[in-house]
Amino acid sequence: MTTSSTPSGLARFNTLPEAAARAALLEACASTAWAERLLAARPCAGPEDLYAASDAAMAELTTADLEEAMAGHPPIGRPKLGDPTSAREQSGMAGASEDLKAEMLELNLAYQEKFGHVFLICATGRTGEQMRDAVKERIGNAPEQEREIVRAELGKINRIRLARLLDDA
């Protein structure tokens, strides 16, 4: 329940019309199932309640739901044009050398060929080298292991994006 102690961004999110709240959530994560679970959790008393609902929803996503969520993420090193969110999140690649960018492109393609989806990592605060090292390490994973790592990375990304949503609200 929303109270006078609810942060203003969360209070605004709690009272958004359902269609507007759904659109805002789908901007944070492209999984319809995730967005629907968070809509059902409204109103949230505090940001931690929203984050807990997000974590619970992530844990319940099917493989198809995870694929839908990943489809909303551009490859590392190639943020969507005109998308300040992906550019901000991938800023560690912005100043990378041309050699590192080329290596990342090769690694992204090899990863995508092996797993059938983009390499997904919570890139916020990571350097280009750290992202390169992570894809090199993770490309050797079994598909089931990688799917759970992707689920965890999506959860981290979603928390950051939800925090931004509440700040912007």
N, C-alpha and C positions, 0 to 999 in steps of 0.2 A: 504494500500500500504506500502511496506517495504521501509524505508528510512534509511539514515545513522545514525539516532538517535534510530533505532530499536535495542533493546538489542540483542547481538550476538546469544544467545540461541533461541530466537524467530525468528530471521532472518534465522537461520539454519532450524528451524521447517517449516517456511513459504516456504522454497525452497526445502524441501525434496520431492523426487518423491512420487506420490500419494500412491503407495503400501507401501512404508516405513513409511509414515506419518500415514496411516491407521493402520499399525502394532503397531506403537508407541502409538497411541490413544487407541487401543484395549488392550494394556498392562495396561493403566491407568483405563479403564472402559470397561467391556466386552459387553456393549450394542452396537450393530452394528448401530442402528439408531442414537445414541449419536455421535459415531465416524463419521458417514456420515455428520451429521450437522456441526461438527467442521471442517471437511475437506472442506465443502462448504463455511465456514467463512474465509478461508485463502485467501489472506495473512492478518494477523492481524497487526495493527500498533503498538500495545503495549500489554503487558501481560494482562492488564485489559480487552482488547477487547476479548482475548481468554477466559478469565474467564467468561465474560458476555455471550459469545457464549455458553459456557458450561452450565451456569445457565439456559439460554433460552432453550437449548436442553433438559436438565433435566426436565424442566417444561412441555415439550411436550411428554415425554415418556409415552407410553401406559403401561398397566399392564404387558403385555407380554415382552415389552422392559425392564421394571424394573426387571422382573424375569430373563431375560438374563443377566442383569448387576449383579444381586445378585449371580448368579451361578459362577461368577468369584471370589467370596469372601469365604475364608474358615471360619469355625466357630471360634469365639473368644476362645482363649486358645489352638487352634490347627492350627497354621499357616502352610501353605503348605511347605513341606520339600524342601529345596533348593531354596526357594523363599525369597530373602532378603527383598522384599517390605512388604510382610505380616508379616514377623518376626519383622521388624523395627516398623511397625504400631501397632503391638500387643505387643510391648516390655513391656508394663505395666503388662502383665500376666507372663512374663518370671521369675520374682522372687517371684511369688505368692506361697503361701503354698499349699501343696498337698490337704488340705481340701478345699481351695478356688478353686483350679483347678477342683476338683471333683464336687463341688457345681455348678461351671460354666458349666460343662458338662451336669449335670442334667437339669439346667435351659435352656441351648441351646436346648436340646432334647424336653423339654416341649414347648418351644417357637416354634420350628420347627413343632411340631405336631399341634399346634394351628394355625399357620399362613402359613405353607407349604413352608417355606424358612428359611435360616439361620438368626439368630439375627444379624442385621447389625447396626454398630455404628462407627462413626469416632473415632477410638481407639487411635489415635495419641495424646500423652500427658496425657492419662487417666491411672489411676491405675487399677489394677485388681478389687479392691473393688468398684471403681466408675462404672466399666463396669457391675459388678454383680448387683449393685444397680439399674442401668439403665434397665437391662433386667427384674429384679423383678418389676419395676415400669411399664414398657411397656407391659408386658405380659397380663395385664388387659385391654389393649386398644381394641377397636373395629377394625376389619380388615381394614376398610377404613381409620381410623385415623392412624393406624400403617403404612399403605402404604405411606401416606404423610410424616410421620416421616422418613421412610426409604428413600424416595425421597430426603429429606433435608440432611440426613446423607450421602447419596451417593454424593450429590452435594459438601459437605465439603471434602469428600475423593478425589473426582475428582480434586478439586482446589489444594489440597496438591500435588497430583500426577502430575498435569500439571506443577506446579511450579518446581517440581523435574525434570520433562522432560526438561523444559527450562534451568534449571541449568546444566543438564547433556549434553544438546545439544551442 
